[in-house]
Amino acid sequence: MSDPSLSADALLEWNDATASIWRSLATSQPEMLGVPCDIYNCKSVGQLLQHIVAAELRYAERLQGLQATDYSKIPYGSAKEIFATHERALEMLRGLLADAAVDWDEEIEFGTLTAGRRRATRKVVFQHALLHGVRHYAQLATLVRQHGYKTAPMDFLIMVSKPVE
């Protein structure tokens, strides 16, 4: 009997594929970064993208036992800056997946911006780092479409399935 659960590698790849779509959109249409935004207290699309990649980076750092980078140090003036942060985070997360010594059931303590100090297993923090952006990317897709931008399909099923010939 096969296991229907989503692997950490598959989740990481979906996250990266989705970020790739947004990187392409923001690179080809840089003015989109300035579109006004009211999602998660962000004033612009660029700021919401910063929030998404900042969460990835800050949780990856926490998982490695490092101090979380201050938000003010995470740039969002261009697609290149924003997605360099994403790449840095994914490099750290891939490194953790490759490390057989990581105890994924170990609980770690961390601070959040809105919910104070929390505690969760490394596994939960890892999954949150990759799933957190999903809801924001969906919100963002609606917002930019309302401003006349076209987005590509980002559903997991569409990204991993094959067209029928």
N, C-alpha and C positions, 0 to 999 in steps of 0.2 A: 504494500500500500504506500503510495507516495504521500509526501507531506505538502499540504497546500499553503503553508506559510510563506511569506515573502522573506527572502534571505537579506541579510545586511548588505551584501554586495549588490543585489538587485535594487534595493532601496537607494543605495548610494548612486548607482548608475542612473536611476530615474531622476533623482535630484539634480545630477550633473547635466542630464539631457535637457531638463526643464530650464536650468540656468543658462544653458547654451542658447536656447531659443531667445531668452531675454537679452543675453549678451548681443546676439545678432540684431535684434530689434533696436536696442539702445545704441549700438554702433552705427547702424545704417540710418537711424533717425535720432540723432543726439538731442534734438529739441524736445523730444518726448520726456527727457529727464526733468524738464522744467514744468511739466503739466501739473497744475494744482491737485493736491491730494489731501483728503481728510481721514485717511485710514491710519490707525494707530498713532495719532498725534503727529503724523508726518505732513509737511507742507508741500511736498513735491514727490513725483514718481521717483526721482533720484534718491530722495531721503528714504522712501519705503524700500527701495532696493538695498540701500545701505543697511536698513534695519534687518532685512532678510539675511544678508551675508554676514552682518555683525553677529547675529545669533549663532550662525554656523561656526564662525571663528571662536567666539567666546565659549561656546560649549565644547568645542574641540580642545581648546586650551585647558578648560577645567578637567576634561577627561585625561589630559596628559599631566595633570597636577601643576599646571602653570597658572600664573595670575592672568585673569581675563583682561584683554586689551580694553582700554577706555574708549567709549563710543566716539568721543571727540577726536580720537586719533585714527578713525576709520573713514577714509575719504569717499566722497560720492559725487565728485565733479564731472566724472566721465565714465563711460562704460568700462574702459580699460582699468581705471582705479577700482571701481566697484567689484568687477569680476576677478581682479587680482586677489582680493580678499577671499572670494569664494574658492579660488584655486588653492590658496594657502590653507584654508580650512579643510578642504577635501584631501589635501596631501597629508595633513595630520590625522584625519579620520581613517584614511587608507592604511597609514602606518599602524594605527591602533588595531585595525582588523588583522593585519599581518603578524601582530605580536601575540604569540601563543601564551605568553605569560599574563596577559590581561585577564583579570577576574571580572567578568561582566556582571556578576551578581553582587559584587561589592557595592555598598552604598557610599556615595560621596555627598558632601554638603556644599552648597553653592548659594550665592546671592542672586536674586532676580531684580529686575527694574520695577516690577509692579506687585509682586507677591512676597517680598521679603526673603529671608533665609529659608531654604528648602533642603530636603534630603531625598535622594532617589538612587536606584541602582545605575551603574554605568550603562547597562543595556538600555534603560529607559532614557537616559540623557542622550545617548548616541542616537536613538530613534527620534527623539524630539529635535535634535540638531538637524536632522534630514527632513522631517515631516513638517516642522514649523512653517517653512516657507510655502508649503503647498496651499494653505488657505490664503496667504497673502498674495501669492502669484495669481490665484483665482480672482481675488478682489481686484488686483491690478489689471488683469485681462479685461474685466468688465469696465473699469475706469478708462483705460486707454481706448477701448472700442467706442465708448461714449464720446471720446475726443477725436474720432475719425481714424484711428490706427487699426490695422489688421493684425491679428495674432494667429499663430499656428496652433494646431491641436496639441494639447499638453496632457491629455488623459493617459494614464499608465497603460491601459489596454491598447490604445492607438500606437503608443511608442514601442511596445514590445511585440505586438502582433504583426503578422505578415499579410500583405494583400493577397487575395485569391486571384490566380491567373486564369 
